Amino acid sequence: MGAHISMSPAEAADRLAIRELVDAYAHCADRRDAKGQMALFTKDTHFVVFMDAKSSKPSTELNRREDLAPVFDDLNKYEATTHFMGQSTVALDGDRATGETYCIAHHVSASAAKRTLFVASLRYYDVFAKIDGKWLFAERKLLVDWTDTHAINT
């Protein structure tokens, strides 16, 4: 993590655009906008999920934007979700950047008898690409650090 004593307007704009990209991912997830979420990725994106952050083997690995549809559509099984995007770091290198972002994701499930809340502590390791002036995810690695599930009041 660096100290930014001064920053060019271009760097500030890139940093803001990347943060808006990260936030747009969560917004689309919570609104069930799978198409909008997919549009945040490069065509040849690399998306990897580690349901156990300590595992060396991913639970899901995809290599094309089109392959993301079922992953994002899977959120439809929840009554509601809320993704709180936390601290993030970004290292810029021209039209490429890398970053890490923390997230606490809440997922509410409902059945006739009860409602449950599944909470996941996530970290995203990202590679960003600026294509035609727009920042996109070129690679997104999602790591689940811990989860908790419990009943909630109806």
BELGIVEN-V546362 format. One line per field, one symbol per residue. ss: DSSP state (@ for helix, = for strand, . for the rest). burial: I if it has 16 or more other ideal C-beta (glycine too) atoms within 10 Angstrom, else O. A space follows every 10 residues. Layout:
# BELGIVEN-V546362
ss->???
burial->???
This chain:
# BELGIVEN-V546362
ss->........@@ @@@@@@@@@@ @@@@@@@@@@ @..@@@@@.. ========== .........= ==..@@@@@@ @@@@@@@..= ========== ===..===== ========== ....====== ========== =..======= ========== ==..
burial->OOOOOOOOOO OOOIIOIIIO IIOOIIOIII OOOIOOIIOI IIOOIIIIII OOOOOOOIOO OIOOIOOIOO IIOOIOOIOO IOIOIOOIOI OIOOOOIOII IOIOIIIOOO OOOOOOOOOI IIIIOIIIII OOOOIIIIII IIIIOOOOOO OOOO
